[in-house]
Amino acid sequence: MFLFLSVLVIAFLLYCRYLTYQLTEKHFKLTKDTKLSIQTGTNDGLTIAQISDSHFSAFYKPKRFDSIIARLNQAIPDIVLFTGDLIENERYWQTHDSAAVSQQLARINAPKGKFAILGNHDYRRDGHEAVSDMLTAGGFILLTNQSRLVDQLSLTGIDDGQMGRPDYSTQPEKADFSILMIHEPDQIKHLPKLEHFDLILAGHSHGGQIRFPLFPYKNFGSKLYDQGIYRLTPQTSLVVNTGLGTTGPPLRFRVTPEILYFHL
């Protein structure tokens, strides 16, 4: 019996490790006439890709990003958005080549721009300046309590809610459509007017990462919203990305890494 249980545990752990190497791509079509509608869509219109929570570390080295880059560039997004937690912990990158992270980020193609915010792990051990440099060297524009107009699209980024200095009064630019990037999805409860944004994109939760039936784990910052699409108001929807990497044990169960595409 002990041998059987041992084999079962080992098989389970191997499967959970295997899932960290999988990747799901989801496409949504965004339309705005009188209300926002999100549904499975096609590749027409302006394409916005969202990636999140790479957690580069000893368990997720820059080479692992090759498949992400290939899938992203194959989709030909106009804009790429990164919603925080580039690295797991700055302590690791103090003794390793962080330039390799930036070089990988630079290979992502997005003709209308690449934009990012910081997550709580990016701030660990005062790593936010180093992470900001990695993102900038990789061609990303960091939006920290700022808004940027891209054609008739407003992009807003608010700082991390746990370790940053978020300014929830940050307003979008006047545009036909507005997107807000936050790291922790539960940050929305601090927004004074949700309806100022058409779409809010978040990460942080990893979808629970190891998601047992009936007892899904929900970490601080994603207790209310941890995976998928939430209609917050008639005008505003929240989408929580399950991320690319892992934190804690380098395992996933019932939650695969994902890239999300929004066709506007």
Salt bridges, closest charged atoms under 4 A:
GLU25 OE1 - ARG71 NE 2.70
ASP53 OD2 - HIS55 NE2 3.47
ASP53 OD2 - HIS183 NE2 3.92
ASP53 OD2 - HIS206 NE2 3.43
ASP66 OD2 - LYS63 NZ 2.73
ASP66 OD1 - ARG107 NH1 3.00
ASP85 OD2 - HIS55 NE2 3.28
ASP85 OD2 - HIS183 NE2 3.14
GLU88 OE1 - HIS55 ND1 2.67
GLU88 OE1 - HIS121 ND1 3.61
ASP151 OD2 - LYS112 NZ 2.82
ASP198 OD1 - LYS32 NZ 2.95
ASP226 OD2 - ARG211 NH1 2.85
GLU258 OE1 - LYS26 NZ 3.20
